[in-house]
Amino acid sequence: MVEDDSFLRRLLVTKLKRERFEVAEAASGGEALEYLKTHNPSLVLLDLLMPGVDGFQVLEALRAQERIARTPVIVLSNLGEQQHVDRAKSLGADDYLVKAHFVLDEIMERISKVLSERYL
């Protein structure tokens, strides 16, 4: 879970843990890149607007590393313009959710869908 908004991050992490997911958190793109150097997550939930290294840069770096290049990525952002969706998808995002348009249960459904498509 890569999200600089601590309230939203805690909310999502709590929900994911209740659903029996093991969760690692990063509050910035830089933290996420450090984590990804030594870990192989099953999925990355990724915000785009973060200080320093943004989500686009994280996505690009993730896809460039052979070891984790196929890791599913769901972008969860407030950027809802088509140009941002298209850019994230062109960089390899598996799904794109605009935060304001989804409730937690819907986000969980999308996570399950992406994981089942990738791993089953």
N, C-alpha and C positions, 0 to 999 in steps of 0.2 A: 504494500500500500504506500504509494508515494503521493503525499498531500501536505501542502504547507499550512493549511488551515487546521489548527490543532483540534478544534471542536468537531469538525467534520471527520477528521482522521480518527478520533476516538470513537465517534458514533459508528463509523464503518468497521473499525477493528472489533468493537464490541459485538456487533451483529455477525461478523464473520466468525468470530470465536464461538458464539452461541450456535452457529451452524456447523461447528466442529472443524473449522479450517484452522490450520496453523498459520499465524500471521506475523510477518516482519514489517516494521514501519520505517519510513524515511520521511523526514520533514522537508527535504529539498532534493533537487535533482542530483546535486553533488553527493549527498548521502546515499542515494539510490545507486549511483555508479560505483561507489566504494563497496557497497553490499554485493552488487552483481559481479564484482571481481572474484569473489570466493564462494558464491552461492548460486544454485540453480533452481529458481522458484518455478512452481507449476503454472503460475499466472502472475501478471503484474497489473495492478490498478494504478493508472497514471494520470495525475493532474498535468495540465499544460502550462498554466501561468504560475511560475514560481521564480523567486529571486535567484540570480546567478544562473545556474544551468537549468534551462526550462525543459518541459516535457518532450518537446520535439527533439531536443538534443539527446535526451535520455533514450528515446525511442530509436533514434538513428544509431547511437552507440551500441545499444542492445542488439540491433539487427546486424551490426558489423562484426559482432563476436560470434564466431562459429559455434562455440560451446552452448550459447544460450539464444542463438538467433531464431530458433523456432518457438521460443517461449511465447505463449499467448499474451497479448496486451490489450486491455480494455482502457480506453481513454475515458476519463470522467472529468469533464471540464465545464466551465461556464461559457467558453467560447462556442457559440452555436452557429456561426456563419458557415456557409457551405465551403468556403475556401479553407477554413481550418479543418473541417471534417475531411475534405479531399487531401489536404497535406498530410494529416495523420494517417489516413488510409494508404497514401502513396509511400509512406515511410514504414508501413507494415502493421498498423494497428488492426486488430481483429474485430473490434467493435468500438463504437464511439457513443457516449452518453452525455447529454447536456444535463448537468446537475439539477437544474431547476425543473426539469421535466420528468424526473423519476423519483419514486419513493424507495426506501430501503429494500422492500420485498421484490420490487421490479429489478433493482440492481442485482440482487441475489439470483433471480431467474436468469438474467443475462450472463452472470458468471457461470452458472451451471451449464447453460447452453454452450458457451465458448469452450469450457472444459470438456464437455461430452463430445463436441465436434473434434477437438484436438486429440483427445486421449482414448476415445472408444472406437 
